[in-house]
Amino acid sequence: MYVEATNPVKSLTLKVRIIVEQDEDRFHAYCPAFKGLHVDGATKEEAFENASEAALVYLNSLAQTKEAIPIGPYCQTIDEHQHLLKMPAGVLMQDIELSWPSHRTHGTK
């Protein structure tokens, strides 16, 4: 379900989970909410930054193709933020907040 914005441009702020794990001598980062979003980096920080940038590209692609944002336990609007699921010990996990202007807001009430 999507809702037409009353204002032609509306900003939506999301809390998105990014998980970074060591993968041999590099780090693998992914976003469980965004199918296919997997990146790497030489350090945890680089992998996290790469995943953050990829998440923005992913969301912009959804907006351009008018697809729904996958709102759920790993991607939530800020006003409905609840406790996100816990990850196993030894895994770096961090939530990020993303804001961008959108002509339509998908997946929100």
Contacts in CASP RR format, 6 or more apart in sequence:
PFRMAT RR
TARGET T0000
AUTHOR 0000-0000-0000
METHOD contacts of the structure
MODEL  1
MYVEATNPVKSLTLKVRIIVEQDEDRFHAYCPAFKGLHVDGATKEEAFEN
ASEAALVYLNSLAQTKEAIPIGPYCQTIDEHQHLLKMPAGVLMQDIELSW
PSHRTHGTK
1 68 0 8 1.000
1 107 0 8 1.000
1 109 0 8 1.000
2 66 0 8 1.000
2 68 0 8 1.000
2 104 0 8 1.000
2 105 0 8 1.000
2 106 0 8 1.000
2 107 0 8 1.000
2 108 0 8 1.000
3 104 0 8 1.000
3 105 0 8 1.000
3 107 0 8 1.000
3 108 0 8 1.000
3 109 0 8 1.000
4 104 0 8 1.000
5 102 0 8 1.000
5 103 0 8 1.000
5 104 0 8 1.000
5 105 0 8 1.000
8 103 0 8 1.000
9 101 0 8 1.000
9 102 0 8 1.000
9 103 0 8 1.000
10 101 0 8 1.000
10 102 0 8 1.000
10 103 0 8 1.000
10 105 0 8 1.000
11 99 0 8 1.000
11 100 0 8 1.000
11 101 0 8 1.000
11 102 0 8 1.000
12 69 0 8 1.000
12 77 0 8 1.000
12 99 0 8 1.000
12 100 0 8 1.000
12 102 0 8 1.000
12 105 0 8 1.000
12 108 0 8 1.000
13 77 0 8 1.000
13 78 0 8 1.000
13 97 0 8 1.000
13 98 0 8 1.000
13 99 0 8 1.000
14 59 0 8 1.000
14 69 0 8 1.000
14 75 0 8 1.000
14 76 0 8 1.000
14 77 0 8 1.000
14 78 0 8 1.000
14 97 0 8 1.000
14 98 0 8 1.000
14 99 0 8 1.000
15 75 0 8 1.000
15 76 0 8 1.000
15 77 0 8 1.000
15 78 0 8 1.000
15 81 0 8 1.000
15 84 0 8 1.000
15 95 0 8 1.000
15 96 0 8 1.000
15 97 0 8 1.000
16 31 0 8 1.000
16 33 0 8 1.000
16 34 0 8 1.000
16 55 0 8 1.000
16 74 0 8 1.000
16 75 0 8 1.000
16 95 0 8 1.000
16 96 0 8 1.000
16 97 0 8 1.000
16 98 0 8 1.000
17 31 0 8 1.000
17 32 0 8 1.000
17 33 0 8 1.000
17 74 0 8 1.000
17 75 0 8 1.000
17 84 0 8 1.000
17 93 0 8 1.000
17 94 0 8 1.000
17 95 0 8 1.000
18 29 0 8 1.000
18 30 0 8 1.000
18 31 0 8 1.000
18 48 0 8 1.000
18 51 0 8 1.000
18 52 0 8 1.000
18 55 0 8 1.000
18 93 0 8 1.000
18 94 0 8 1.000
18 95 0 8 1.000
18 96 0 8 1.000
19 29 0 8 1.000
19 30 0 8 1.000
19 31 0 8 1.000
19 32 0 8 1.000
19 87 0 8 1.000
19 91 0 8 1.000
19 92 0 8 1.000
19 93 0 8 1.000
20 27 0 8 1.000
20 28 0 8 1.000
20 29 0 8 1.000
20 44 0 8 1.000
20 47 0 8 1.000
20 48 0 8 1.000
20 51 0 8 1.000
20 91 0 8 1.000
20 92 0 8 1.000
20 93 0 8 1.000
20 94 0 8 1.000
21 27 0 8 1.000
21 28 0 8 1.000
21 29 0 8 1.000
21 91 0 8 1.000
21 92 0 8 1.000
22 28 0 8 1.000
23 40 0 8 1.000
26 40 0 8 1.000
26 41 0 8 1.000
26 42 0 8 1.000
26 47 0 8 1.000
27 40 0 8 1.000
27 41 0 8 1.000
27 42 0 8 1.000
27 43 0 8 1.000
27 44 0 8 1.000
27 46 0 8 1.000
27 47 0 8 1.000
28 38 0 8 1.000
28 39 0 8 1.000
28 40 0 8 1.000
28 47 0 8 1.000
29 38 0 8 1.000
29 39 0 8 1.000
29 40 0 8 1.000
29 41 0 8 1.000
29 47 0 8 1.000
29 48 0 8 1.000
29 50 0 8 1.000
29 51 0 8 1.000
30 36 0 8 1.000
30 37 0 8 1.000
30 38 0 8 1.000
30 39 0 8 1.000
30 51 0 8 1.000
31 37 0 8 1.000
31 51 0 8 1.000
31 54 0 8 1.000
31 55 0 8 1.000
31 58 0 8 1.000
31 74 0 8 1.000
31 75 0 8 1.000
32 74 0 8 1.000
33 70 0 8 1.000
33 72 0 8 1.000
33 74 0 8 1.000
33 75 0 8 1.000
34 54 0 8 1.000
34 55 0 8 1.000
34 58 0 8 1.000
34 70 0 8 1.000
34 75 0 8 1.000
35 70 0 8 1.000
37 51 0 8 1.000
37 54 0 8 1.000
37 55 0 8 1.000
37 58 0 8 1.000
39 47 0 8 1.000
39 50 0 8 1.000
39 51 0 8 1.000
39 54 0 8 1.000
40 47 0 8 1.000
40 50 0 8 1.000
41 47 0 8 1.000
41 50 0 8 1.000
44 92 0 8 1.000
48 92 0 8 1.000
48 94 0 8 1.000
52 96 0 8 1.000
52 98 0 8 1.000
55 96 0 8 1.000
55 98 0 8 1.000
56 98 0 8 1.000
56 100 0 8 1.000
59 69 0 8 1.000
59 98 0 8 1.000
59 100 0 8 1.000
60 100 0 8 1.000
61 67 0 8 1.000
62 68 0 8 1.000
62 69 0 8 1.000
62 106 0 8 1.000
63 100 0 8 1.000
63 102 0 8 1.000
63 103 0 8 1.000
63 104 0 8 1.000
63 106 0 8 1.000
66 104 0 8 1.000
66 106 0 8 1.000
67 106 0 8 1.000
68 106 0 8 1.000
68 107 0 8 1.000
69 75 0 8 1.000
69 106 0 8 1.000
69 107 0 8 1.000
69 108 0 8 1.000
71 77 0 8 1.000
71 107 0 8 1.000
71 108 0 8 1.000
73 82 0 8 1.000
73 84 0 8 1.000
73 85 0 8 1.000
74 84 0 8 1.000
74 85 0 8 1.000
76 82 0 8 1.000
76 84 0 8 1.000
77 108 0 8 1.000
78 97 0 8 1.000
84 95 0 8 1.000
87 93 0 8 1.000
END
